[in-house]
């Protein structure tokens, strides 16, 4: 894993009383949290908890209704070029153009991202045995996920955000994808925020934990500290904050 930044520099992520309203209902409310640079943070919560809303505000695809979000000390504004460039993003459904070849997808990535690293993209798909000429619609689910991850990494952004990236994959593809993420984090010091329903998977990956329920942050902090403070295992701790008894703040 990448090392946490202990030198007083800005955290990778800071949100202050962040909220997003949809009509009369709040998808996320009063969200204040911090993730240090170099952390691998797990984001967990039931459907409708506000996970995707939070992630889309972090990456600059959604404007907050209230509060603000900063990535490495810079306020993130929706659809602002600088904000979008600071974050690599892999969505749950790995949206790629089905009729494009892998090379076409990389060409698009290069056109959209000033810091695009074509050498990294090429090296990764070569190592994975994915031909550049193959069309997206001919790839397996695992290969599509790997191409999406490669495009996010080739942006050379300091923060990588993954929204349920392995939910549609078989166990072998899940394991391969997870291994690639952890290797990238270890080699480059990337900060990673990964949303997942699979709690045991997060336990293996994450040194930072964020639990969302009912549109509010229920728990956030370094995994080891939280486990020691509550004197319970990772999965038991997460479930205790996701149970019906969990109190919103």
C-alpha positions, 0 to 999 in steps of 0.5 A: 500500500502507498504510505500515508502523507504524514508531512502536513500536506493537504489530505487526498480528500476533505469534505465539509458538511457536504450534501446533495438534495434530489427534490425534497429528499437528501441523498447525502447530508452533513458529510464531513470526512478526511482521507490522507494521501496514500490511503486505500479507503473502503466505502461501504453502505447499503443501496441508497446510503449515498455512496455513489452520490458522494463519489460523483461529487468527489470526482466532479460529476455532481454539484453539491447542494451544500458544503464543499469537497477538496481533492489534495487541497483544491476545491472540486467543482463539477465539470471543471477541467482541473477537478476532473483531471485530479481523479481517475474513475472506474464506474460500476458498469465499466462504460466503454464504447462497445464498437471501439477497439481497445486502441480506440479507447486509448486514443480517446483517453489520450485526447481527453487527458493532458497527462495521459501515459500511453506507455503505461496503458500499452504495458498493462494490456500487453501484460494482461494479454488483451489485444489492442485491436480487439473490440470492447464487445468481444472482451470478457467482463474481467477484460472490460474491467481491466481496460477501464482500470487501465484508462483510469491509471493512465490518466496519472491522476493522484486519486483513484475512485472505484464504484463497485468495480467488481460487482459483475465479475466472477471470482477469478476476475475479481481477484485479478482486478483487486490485485492490479489495484493494490499493485498500482497503489503500492508502486505509485503511492496512489490514494484509492477510494473503493466502494464495495458491498463485499465487506471481507474483500474490503478488509483485505484491501483497506487501511481506512474505512468509511461507513455510510447509512441513511445518507450520513457518515456513520463511521470513518477513520484508520481501520486498525484504530477503529477495530482497536477502539471498538474491540471487534473484528472488521466485518462485525464492526461494519455490520454494527454500524449498518444495522437497523440500530445505527443512529444517524448523526 
